[in-house]
Amino acid sequence: MMPVGAASPNATDSLDALRRILTLTSKNTLQEWLDDAVGGPLIHAILAQAGQSEEALRPARQLPLRAIVELGGGAFPQELVDTFVKQANGGEVPLEETEDATSRIPGRFRGKTVIVTGAGSGIGRATARRIVREGGRVVAVDISPTGVDALAAASPQGTIVPVTADITSPDGIASIVTAAGAAVDGLANVAGIMDGMIPLHETQDQVWRRVFAVNVDATFALSRAVLPGMLQAGRGAIVNVASEASLRGNAAGTAYTASKHAVVGITKSSAFLYGPSGIRTNAVAPGPTATAIEGSMTSAFAQDRLSPFMALMPPVAEADRMAASITWLLSDDSANVNGVVLASDGGWSVQ
């Protein structure tokens, strides 16, 4: 016989389930949403509308719900995530949804100006947001105004300077430097494009040139533009976004792989040449990340050769994890780190 006043096992289970539902937020993983009595049907309904099954989410199940905004490429907008959170919590937005653990990080960028390219989405946007949360001013650069203007509107006044610019053109580089002003403390060369996983013998001239223009030439040109000011100040930090493809030959097509190897070369040369002047240059090599960058495989030849290796990829990481690596290298926390290529890839590079 149960003691008087004791809850039955079924009642306890119901209370546990209720607690879970009441605190379900966009920070919970897709797997947690799928397992939830209220969240699961919401996810299944949107999958059904798209003609997809739960299996389609398998590679991203350990990502938070909010990450699928980037993965969806516009098909899963932030407004839908916000609606799901409200529906899962009786029409209310739980406190946990608005809490941000990174707000407790000391202001590592207080009083500093950092240029971030590709800031309209993905890793660039996550990096810009984190710098702002840590007290910095960000010159947020993107070729499209939509993302950077929205970022500025959602940030404290004056913390985001949106710049719409083509980083492959001299005029674009000049407009970025002008917007930044005299003192640039950091530069994150995040913007990049893929190559459709095309092998060398199928790569057309325009693909090669475009990939190198964005991934290599722009990194070179913008770094060159900010270095004189950093040399005069005797300090500065540059972080280039390389790739898993900068560490191996079986992660992408030839143009992209070659371009990211070039980024590593720029990084190491700059680190050696400018280190004694107080300027650190490092790179981050992301693995699979939830971003809007196009990563389709358009070559049957490449698919046949690369697919066995792609099957070994670790789970997709959200862009905030890459931002954590980038901002660490930009900050004084990594003051003794220069010339490294930090593999932020879930362990993919050790395979």
C-alpha positions in Angstrom: 0.0 0.0 0.0 1.3 3.5 -0.9 1.8 6.0 1.9 -1.0 8.6 2.2 -0.3 11.6 0.0 2.2 9.8 -2.2 1.8 10.4 -5.9 1.2 7.4 -8.1 3.9 6.4 -10.6 1.6 7.5 -13.4 1.1 10.9 -11.8 4.8 11.4 -11.3 5.4 10.5 -14.9 2.8 13.1 -15.9 4.4 15.8 -13.8 7.8 15.1 -15.3 6.4 15.3 -18.8 4.6 18.5 -17.9 7.8 20.0 -16.6 9.6 19.1 -19.8 6.9 20.6 -22.0 6.8 23.8 -20.0 10.5 24.4 -20.5 10.8 23.3 -24.2 12.7 26.0 -26.0 14.5 26.6 -29.3 17.7 25.6 -27.4 16.5 22.1 -27.0 17.7 19.6 -29.5 15.6 18.3 -32.4 15.7 14.9 -30.8 14.3 16.4 -27.6 11.5 18.0 -29.6 10.8 14.8 -31.4 10.6 12.9 -28.1 8.3 15.4 -26.5 4.5 14.8 -26.4 3.7 18.3 -27.7 6.9 19.1 -29.6 7.0 15.8 -31.6 3.7 16.3 -33.4 4.7 19.9 -34.3 7.9 18.7 -36.0 6.2 15.8 -37.7 3.5 18.1 -39.1 6.0 20.4 -40.7 7.9 17.4 -42.1 4.7 16.0 -43.6 4.0 19.3 -45.3 7.4 19.1 -46.9 6.9 15.5 -47.9 9.7 14.4 -45.5 10.0 11.7 -42.8 11.7 11.9 -39.5 14.7 10.2 -41.1 15.5 13.4 -42.9 16.5 15.0 -39.6 18.8 12.2 -38.5 22.1 14.1 -39.3 20.9 17.1 -37.3 19.1 15.5 -34.4 21.6 16.8 -31.8 21.4 20.3 -33.0 19.1 22.8 -31.2 15.8 23.6 -32.9 17.0 27.1 -33.7 19.8 25.7 -35.9 17.4 24.6 -38.5 16.7 28.2 -39.4 20.1 28.2 -41.0 19.8 24.6 -42.4 16.5 25.4 -43.9 17.8 28.2 -46.1 14.6 30.1 -45.7 12.2 27.1 -45.7 12.1 27.1 -41.9 12.1 30.8 -40.8 12.7 32.1 -37.3 9.0 33.0 -37.1 8.1 29.3 -37.3 10.5 28.4 -34.6 9.0 31.1 -32.4 5.6 29.8 -33.1 6.6 26.2 -32.2 8.1 27.4 -28.9 4.8 29.2 -28.0 2.7 26.3 -29.0 4.8 23.9 -26.9 4.4 26.1 -23.9 0.7 26.9 -23.9 1.0 30.1 -25.9 3.7 31.6 -23.6 7.4 32.3 -24.2 9.4 30.6 -21.4 12.1 32.5 -19.5 14.6 30.0 -20.7 14.0 31.0 -24.3 15.3 34.5 -23.6 18.2 33.6 -21.4 21.6 33.5 -23.0 24.5 31.7 -21.3 27.1 33.8 -23.3 25.7 37.0 -21.7 27.7 35.9 -18.6 31.0 36.0 -20.5 33.1 39.0 -19.5 33.3 41.8 -22.1 36.3 40.5 -24.0 35.6 42.9 -26.9 34.6 46.0 -24.9 35.8 49.1 -26.7 37.0 47.1 -29.7 36.0 47.2 -33.4 35.9 44.0 -35.3 35.2 43.5 -39.0 33.2 40.4 -39.8 32.5 39.3 -43.4 29.7 37.0 -44.3 27.8 38.5 -41.3 24.4 38.3 -42.9 24.0 34.6 -42.1 25.5 31.5 -40.6 28.9 31.6 -39.0 29.5 35.2 -39.7 26.2 36.3 -38.1 26.8 34.1 -35.1 30.3 35.6 -34.7 29.0 39.2 -35.0 26.3 38.5 -32.4 28.8 37.1 -29.9 31.2 40.0 -30.3 28.4 42.4 -29.6 27.2 40.4 -26.6 30.8 40.7 -25.3 30.9 44.5 -25.6 32.3 45.0 -29.1 31.4 47.0 -32.2 31.0 45.0 -35.3 31.4 46.2 -38.9 29.1 43.5 -40.4 29.7 42.9 -44.0 27.7 41.0 -46.6 27.0 41.2 -50.3 23.2 41.3 -49.5 21.8 44.0 -47.2 18.9 41.8 -45.9 20.9 39.9 -43.2 23.1 42.6 -41.9 20.3 45.2 -41.8 18.2 42.7 -39.7 21.2 42.1 -37.5 21.7 45.8 -36.9 18.0 46.2 -36.1 18.1 43.4 -33.6 21.2 44.7 -31.8 21.8 47.6 -29.4 22.1 50.9 -31.2 25.6 51.5 -32.6 27.0 48.1 -32.0 26.5 46.9 -35.6 27.6 48.9 -38.6 26.0 47.2 -41.5 28.0 47.3 -44.8 26.7 46.0 -48.1 29.8 45.3 -50.1 31.3 43.0 -52.7 34.5 41.8 -51.0 35.9 40.8 -54.3 36.0 44.4 -55.6 38.4 47.2 -54.6 35.4 49.5 -54.1 33.9 47.0 -51.7 37.1 46.7 -49.7 37.4 50.5 -49.5 33.8 50.9 -48.2 34.5 48.4 -45.5 37.6 50.2 -44.3 35.8 53.5 -44.4 32.9 52.2 -42.3 35.3 50.7 -39.7 37.1 54.0 -39.1 40.7 54.5 -38.0 41.0 51.7 -35.4 40.3 48.1 -36.4 41.1 45.7 -33.6 40.1 42.5 -35.3 39.1 41.0 -38.6 37.2 37.8 -39.1 37.3 36.7 -42.8 34.3 34.4 -42.7 32.6 34.8 -46.1 33.1 31.9 -48.5 31.5 29.9 -51.2 31.6 26.2 -52.2 32.3 24.6 -55.6 29.7 21.9 -55.9 32.2 19.2 -54.9 33.5 19.3 -58.6 36.7 17.4 -59.4 39.5 19.1 -61.3 38.7 17.7 -64.8 35.1 19.0 -64.6 35.9 22.4 -63.1 35.1 25.3 -65.4 37.2 28.4 -65.4 34.4 30.6 -64.0 33.9 28.3 -61.0 37.6 28.3 -60.3 37.9 32.1 -60.5 34.8 32.8 -58.5 35.8 30.4 -55.7 39.3 31.9 -55.5 37.9 35.5 -55.7 35.7 35.1 -52.7 37.7 32.6 -50.6 41.3 33.8 -51.3 41.5 37.2 -53.0 39.0 38.8 -50.7 40.8 37.4 -47.6 44.1 38.8 -49.0 42.7 42.2 -50.0 40.8 42.9 -46.7 43.7 41.7 -44.6 46.1 43.9 -46.6 43.7 46.9 -46.1 43.6 46.6 -42.3 47.2 45.6 -41.6 48.7 49.2 -41.8 46.5 50.4 -39.0 47.2 47.4 -36.9 51.0 47.8 -37.5 50.7 51.4 -36.4 48.8 50.4 -33.3 51.1 47.6 -32.5 48.3 45.1 -32.0 45.5 43.3 -33.8 44.0 39.9 -34.4 43.0 38.3 -37.7 41.0 35.1 -38.0 40.5 33.4 -41.3 37.9 30.7 -41.8 39.6 27.8 -43.6 37.8 24.4 -43.7 38.2 20.7 -43.1 39.1 20.9 -46.8 42.2 22.8 -45.8 43.4 19.8 -43.9 42.8 17.0 -46.4 41.9 16.3 -50.0 38.6 14.3 -49.6 36.3 16.9 -48.1 35.3 19.0 -51.1 35.9 19.7 -54.8 39.2 20.8 -56.2 38.6 24.6 -56.4 37.3 24.8 -52.8 40.0 22.5 -51.4 42.8 24.5 -53.2 41.3 27.8 -52.0 41.2 26.8 -48.4 44.7 25.5 -48.6 45.6 29.0 -49.8 43.9 30.5 -46.9 46.0 28.5 -44.6 49.1 29.7 -46.5 48.1 33.3 -46.0 47.4 32.6 -42.3 50.8 31.0 -41.6 52.8 33.6 -43.6 51.0 36.5 -41.9 51.5 34.9 -38.5 55.2 34.7 -39.0 55.7 38.1 -40.5 53.5 40.2 -38.2 53.7 38.3 -34.9 56.6 40.4 -33.7 54.6 43.5 -34.4 51.8 42.4 -32.0 49.4 41.1 -34.7 48.2 37.5 -34.4 46.8 35.6 -37.4 45.0 32.3 -37.0 42.5 30.2 -38.8 39.5 28.0 -37.9 38.8 24.9 -39.9 35.1 24.1 -39.4 33.6 20.7 -40.0 29.9 20.3 -41.0 28.1 23.4 -39.8 24.5 24.6 -40.0 24.9 27.5 -42.4 23.2 28.8 -45.5 26.3 28.0 -47.7 25.5 25.8 -50.6 27.1 22.4 -50.2 25.5 20.3 -52.8 27.4 17.6 -54.8 26.9 18.2 -58.5 29.4 15.7 -59.9 28.6 12.0 -60.2 32.4 11.3 -60.4 33.0 13.1 -57.2 30.0 11.6 -55.4 31.3 8.1 -56.2 34.7 8.9 -54.8 33.8 11.2 -51.9 30.7 9.6 -50.5 32.4 6.9 -48.4 34.4 9.6 -46.6 31.4 11.9 -46.2 29.6 9.0 -44.3 32.3 9.4 -41.6 31.4 13.1 -40.9 30.5 13.9 -37.3 27.1 15.5 -36.6 26.4 18.9 -37.9 27.3 21.7 -35.5 25.4 24.9 -35.0 27.1 28.2 -36.1 27.4 29.4 -32.5 30.0 26.7 -31.9 32.2 28.1 -34.7 31.6 31.6 -33.4 33.0 30.5 -30.0 36.2 29.2 -31.7 36.6 32.4 -33.8 36.0 34.8 -31.0 38.4 33.0 -28.7 41.1 33.4 -31.4 40.1 37.1 -31.8 40.2 37.8 -28.1 43.1 38.2 -25.7 42.3 34.8 -24.2 44.4 33.4 -27.0 47.2 35.9 -26.6 49.8 33.2 -26.9 48.3 31.6 -30.0 49.6 32.6 -33.4 49.7 30.8 -36.7 47.5 27.9 -35.7 44.8 26.2 -37.8 42.2 25.3 -35.2 40.1 22.3 -36.3 36.6 23.0 -34.9 35.2 19.9 -36.5 33.8 17.5 -33.9 36.9 15.3 -34.3 36.5 14.8 -38.0 40.2 15.6 -38.7 41.5 12.8 -36.4 39.9 10.1 -38.6 
